Amino acid sequence: MPIQELDEMEKLLGETTDCFEDTMKQLFDEDPKIFEGRSTKASWNSQVSEAGDEFHKALKKLVEKFEVRLHNGEFA
């Protein structure tokens, strides 16, 4: 089983994604003026959610990449 599918790794990847999303959402609350004319809070939150999904997928692929490299002996 690939390591990124193990419960503990999936939990950590999920927590990292949640942290990313929470931090990005806070940006709007901290300085909404930088979003004027580009995003409402609702549209920003929607964009953050979509980015979070892609971020999670990218993290899983990155973990898989390093797992394969380890199995191939690239760090010996």
C-alpha positions as CSV (number, residue, x, y, z in Angstrom):
1,M,0.0,0.0,0.0
2,P,1.4,3.4,-0.9
3,I,2.4,5.4,2.1
4,Q,0.1,8.4,1.2
5,E,-2.9,6.0,1.6
6,L,-2.0,5.0,5.2
7,D,-4.4,6.4,7.8
8,E,-1.7,8.4,9.7
9,M,-0.2,9.9,6.5
10,E,-3.7,10.8,5.1
11,K,-4.5,12.4,8.5
12,L,-1.3,14.5,8.3
13,L,-1.9,15.5,4.7
14,G,-5.5,16.5,5.6
15,E,-4.3,18.6,8.6
16,T,-1.7,20.3,6.4
17,T,-4.4,21.1,3.8
18,D,-6.7,22.4,6.5
19,C,-4.0,24.6,7.8
20,F,-3.3,26.0,4.3
21,E,-6.9,26.7,3.7
22,D,-7.5,28.3,7.2
23,T,-4.4,30.6,6.7
24,M,-5.5,31.6,3.2
25,K,-9.0,32.4,4.5
26,Q,-7.6,34.5,7.3
27,L,-5.9,36.7,4.7
28,F,-9.3,38.1,3.6
29,D,-10.3,38.8,7.2
30,E,-7.0,40.5,8.0
31,D,-6.9,42.8,5.0
32,P,-10.1,42.7,2.9
33,K,-8.9,45.9,1.0
34,I,-6.4,43.9,-1.0
35,F,-9.3,41.9,-2.5
36,E,-11.4,44.9,-3.5
37,G,-12.5,44.6,-7.1
38,R,-11.2,41.1,-7.4
39,S,-13.0,38.9,-4.8
40,T,-15.8,38.9,-2.3
41,K,-15.3,36.9,0.9
42,A,-17.6,34.2,-0.5
43,S,-15.7,33.9,-3.8
44,W,-12.4,34.0,-2.0
45,N,-13.4,31.1,0.3
46,S,-14.6,29.2,-2.8
47,Q,-11.3,29.7,-4.5
48,V,-9.4,28.7,-1.4
49,S,-11.4,25.5,-1.2
50,E,-10.6,24.7,-4.8
51,A,-7.0,25.5,-4.2
52,G,-7.0,23.3,-1.1
53,D,-8.3,20.3,-3.1
54,E,-5.4,20.7,-5.6
55,F,-2.9,21.3,-2.8
56,H,-4.0,18.0,-1.2
57,K,-3.6,16.1,-4.4
58,A,-0.2,17.7,-5.0
59,L,0.9,16.7,-1.5
60,K,-0.1,13.1,-2.1
61,K,1.8,13.0,-5.4
62,L,4.9,14.5,-3.7
63,V,4.8,11.9,-1.0
64,E,4.4,9.2,-3.6
65,K,7.4,10.6,-5.6
66,F,9.7,10.4,-2.5
67,E,8.4,7.0,-1.6
68,V,9.3,5.7,-5.1
69,R,12.7,7.4,-4.9
70,L,13.4,5.7,-1.6
71,H,12.4,2.3,-2.9
72,N,14.7,2.9,-5.9
73,G,17.6,3.6,-3.6
74,E,18.2,7.2,-4.7
75,F,19.2,8.3,-1.2
76,A,21.8,5.7,-0.6
